[in-house]
């Protein structure tokens, strides 16, 4: 439907005598028919970027194009983009049918019959055909959001922009709507940019993720790429729940060392890294094994702080023994739900050799990623190489 390009996009706001940079020199391409998720914490700039694509905000610097045509001078209504908001934005004095048809009546010269046909088709797609005569006050939150999405689809837009559309729904409805939106996007083939801070939505819905922090684009890639091949500590810590653990270590002749830690690494993992370099030893909670005894020279002690039973799994929050860490940082392991483990106990952390990550402590940049199953590795590499080729071609 449309290819959206952001080139050098910067957005600043004045606050007294200061200038706040909300979006900082972002380059991003959303391919035709793609479902792109912009994800990041509050204040990362994701909603501001979305609003600039929609024309609700104007960029301070840079250019936005749709199918190669600059849209910076176009008003929101001239961009043929449909937007779905968090708060539904339905007109309370209109029926469902009135809400869905209003945009077409105001912005097109379609006949009443053509508008009715579009509305009825969209309503059937969204499973709200029986609600067309209802008022918004009679609808549940999920039904209101279906109406809002249906109102967007009737316009046959070049692109959908969705700003946290599921955040007001309960967990069960969010799961249902995730599936519906993904199915709808696939059926319609409409280029979609979707903003969320919810990792489950990001990992399950999008073709690619664009991860932002402090207005800067941190990484663009498929959900698997961002999870298994994070570019830096921010991405590694943001993608995945619970977050990745980071242990401060120093490289010493193919060993990662710290007080109470001496972990042997394969020379390939530290190739090109000088002895004495300060690193972060990254391990995801699900990759940590907790043992009652230290069976390996690489294992190190921990003290159990809090245990969270989650049914078949448990989250075990632990600290390093007193005197072995300069901070009181808490780490987390995800273990079998039947493991008998209690707060206050001392256990040993075992990290399998093929599961860890290394990051430069000063820059946060990744210098080593965990090993993957061969098929997964090949799939990721082919996607990454394909993206690099596309970038070079453009």
N, C-alpha and C positions, 0 to 999 in steps of 0.2 A: 504493500500500500504506500509506504513512504520510508525514505532513508533520512534520518535526522543526524546532522553533524554539528557538534559544538567545537569551535576552534578558538582557543585562547580566551575562554570565558572567565571574566573577573567581575565580581560584584562587590562594591564597597558601600557602606552606610556611614554617614556622619553622626557622631555622638559628641556634641559639644565641640571642642577643638580637636578631638580625636577622630581617626578614621578606622572603622571596623571592616576587615576583609571577610566577607561572608563566603565568597567563592573565589578561589585563587588559581587562575590560569589553567582552567580545565579543558582538556582535549578529549572528546568522547564521540564515538560514532555508534548510532543505533541502526542496525541493519533493517532492511525491508522485511516485514513480517516478524521481526524479533520481539521476544518478551524479555525486556531488560529490567532488572531490579536495581534501583539505587538504594543502598542500605548504609546505615551508619548511626552513630549515637545522636542524641539531641544536640542541635547546634552544629552539625557537621556540614550543612549547606545543601543537603539533598532536596528539601522542599523548595528552597530558593532557586535551585537549578530547574526544578520542574516548573515553577512559576514563570521563569524566564522563557522556557520553551513555549508556555501557554500565552505569553505576552502580558501576564499580570504584573511582572516586574521587567524593567529594562536593564540589560547588562551595562556595566560601566565600560568594559573593554571586551573585544572579541566579536565573533560573528556566529550566528545560528542560521543554518540552512535546512530546508526540506527539499529533498530531491534536487539538490544543487542550487536552489533558489533562495537568496537571502530573505529572511522574514522579519528582520529587525524593525522595518518601518510599517509592518502590518499590525492592525489592531487585533485583539484576541478573536473577535468574531470573524475576521478575515483569514484565519489560519487553518480553517477546517480541521480543528482539533477538538475532541470531546474530553471533558475532564470530570472525574468522579472524586468527590471529597469525602473526608472522614465523617462529616456531620450530615450526609445525605443531601442537604440543601433542596428539600422539596417544598413546593408552595402549599401551605396548609389549606388554602381556600380553593384548591383545585382537586379534582379526583385524580386517581392514578393515571387514567387516560389523558386528562388535561395536562398533567405534569409531563408525560412522555411526549405529547404532541406539541407542547408550547414552543420549543426551540424551532421545530420545523415550520410552524405558522409564522414565526417572527423573522426567520432568516432565509426562507425559500419561497418559491412561487408554485409549490406543489398544490394540486387540487385537494379538496377535503377527502375525496375517496382514496387518493394516493397516500395521504397522511394516515388515514385510518388503517389502510393495509399494512403500512410499515409498522405502526404501533401494535397491531394485532400479531404480526409476525414476531416482533421483538418480545412481546409479552408471552407468547407461546415458548419461545426459546428460553426465557427466564422463569418459566413455570409460574407466571402470575396472570395468566389469561382470565382467570375467574375473579380477579381483583380489580379489573379496569374501572368499575364504577365505585370502588371504595375510596374513602378519604384517607389521607396519610395517618390521621389520628387513630384509625382502626387497625393499623399494621404493626407488626412486630419489627424489631430492629433489623433482622435479616430480610424481611419483606421490603422494608424501606430501601435497603441497600440494593436489592434486586431491581426495584423501580428506578433507582438512580442509575444503575448500570444499563438497564433497558432504555432509559432516556438517552444515554450516550450512544447506544448502538443504532437507534433509529436514524441518526443523522448520517450514517455511512461515512464516518470521518476518515481522514488520512491516518490519524493516530489516536490512541487512547492515552490519557495521562491520569494516573490514579494516585492520589495522595492519602496513604494510610486508610484505605476504605474499610478495613475490617477491624480497626482498633476499638470500635465501640461495641463489638459483638462479644458474646460469651464464647468460651473455648469450643464448645460443640458446633456452634454456628460458624465460627471462624474456619474450622476444619471443613465444613460443608461448602462454604463460600470459596475457599481456596480451590477446591476441586472444580467448582462451577466456573470460576473465572478462568482457570487454566484451560478447561474444555472449550469455553466460549472463545477465548483468544485463538486457540488452535483452529476451531471451526471457521471463524471469521477471517483469520489471517491478517489481522490488523496490527500494525506496529504498536507496541505498548511499552510505556515507561511507567514503572510502578515503584512508588516510594514507600519504604517501611523501615522500622527499626527492629522488626521481629525476625529473628533468625530462621524460625521454622518456615515462615512465608518465603523468605529469601532463598533458602536451600531447596524448597520443594516446588516452587512455581516458576522460577526464571530460567531462561536459556543461558543468560550470563548475569553476573553480578558486577556492579560498579560500586566499589567500597570507598566511602569518603570519611575523612576526619579533619576537623578544623578547616574546612573549605578546600582541602586538597584531595585529589584523587589518589588513593593508595594502591589500588589494584583493580584490574578488569579481567574477568575470566569466568569460566563455568563454575558452578558451585563446587564441583569436585576439585578443580584446579586451586581455587581459593582455600579449600580445606586442607588439601594434601601438599600444595606448593605455595604456601603463603609468602608474600614478598618481604614481609617485615614483621616485627613483633606486634604491631597494632593489628594487622590482619590475622595473625596467628592467635592472638588473644581475643579478638572480636568474633571470629567465625568458629563456631563450636561451643556447645554448652554441656557441662561446665567448661570454663575457659582453660586454655593450655597453661600448664605450670612452667615457670621460668626459674631455674636455679643459677645463681651467679657462680661462675667457675673461671679458672684460668688454664690455658693450654700449657702443659708441661711434658714435652717428649711423648706425644701420643697418649697422654692421660689428661682427663679433665679433673682438676683438683680444686678443692675448697676445704675448709675446716670440716673434717668428718666425711669428705667425699674424695674418692680416688677411682675414677671410672676410666677403664681402658677403651680406647677407640681405634678403629681401623684407620691406618694412615690415609686412605682415600677420603675419609670424612673430613680430614683437616688439611688436605692438600692445599698449599698456597697460604696457609695461616702460620704466622710466625709464633715461635715459642714465647710465652709470656703474654700473649694476647688475651684480653679480658673478653669473655664470651657469656652468652646466656644459653644454658642447656635446657631446651624446650621439650616437654613431654606431655602428651594429652592424657587426661585422667583415665580414659579407658585402656591406655597402654601400660599403666603402672600395675605391677603385681606387688601385693603386700604379703610379706612372709614373717612367720613367727621367729625364724632364725635366719641370720645372714649366711646363706649358703654359698655366696660368691664374693670374691674380694671387691667386686663393683657395688655390692649392696651397701646401703647406708641407713642409719637409724632415723626413725621418726617417732613422734609422740602424738597419739590420737587425741584430737581435740573434740570434734563433734561427729556423730554418725547419723546420717539421714537415710532411713529405710525408704526405698522406692518400689517395694514389691520384689520383683525378681532381681533387682540391683540395689546396691547401697552406694551413697556418696560418703566417703570417709575424708573428713577435713583433718589435716595434720600439720604439725610444726616441726622444725628441726630441734634437736635437743638443745637445752640452754648452753650457751657458750660456743655453739657451732655455727651460729648465724648472727650477723650484725643487726638484723631486723626481726620483727615478730611476725613476718609474713606467714600466711596460712596457705597451704597447698591442698590439692584434692585428688583423690583416686576414686575411680568407679570400679566396684568389685561385685562379686556374686552376692546376691541378697541373703544367702544362707551362711555366709562367712561369719563365724562367731567373733565379733570384735567390739570392744567397748572403749568409751572415752577414758583417757588417762593411761592406756596401755602403751607399751613400747613395741613397735614392729619394725621391720626392715623393708625399705623400698628397693624393689628390683626393676630395672629398666632393660627390657630385651634390646639386643644390639641393633636391630633393624627398625626401631621405632622412634628414635630421638631426632631432634632438630637442633641446629646451632645457629645463633645470631650474634653479630658483632654487638657488644654491649654499648659501645659509644653511639653507633648510627642506628642500631635496631635492624639492620639489613640481614636477610637470611644468607647464610654461607653453606648450609648443609640441610637437606631434607631427608625425611625418613625413607626407607625402602618400601616399595609397593609390590603387590602381585604383578607379574610380568604383563598381563593383559591390561591392568589398570594403568601401569606405567606407559605402555605403548599408546593407549588411548589418550592419555593426558599429553604426552609429547607430541602426538600428531595434531592435536587441537592447538597446542601452543605454537607449533611450527606453522600451522595454517594461518593463525592470527598474525604471526610475524610477517608471513608472506603478504597477506592482505595489507598490512600497515606499510610495507615497503612499496607495494604497488600504488598506494594512494599518496 
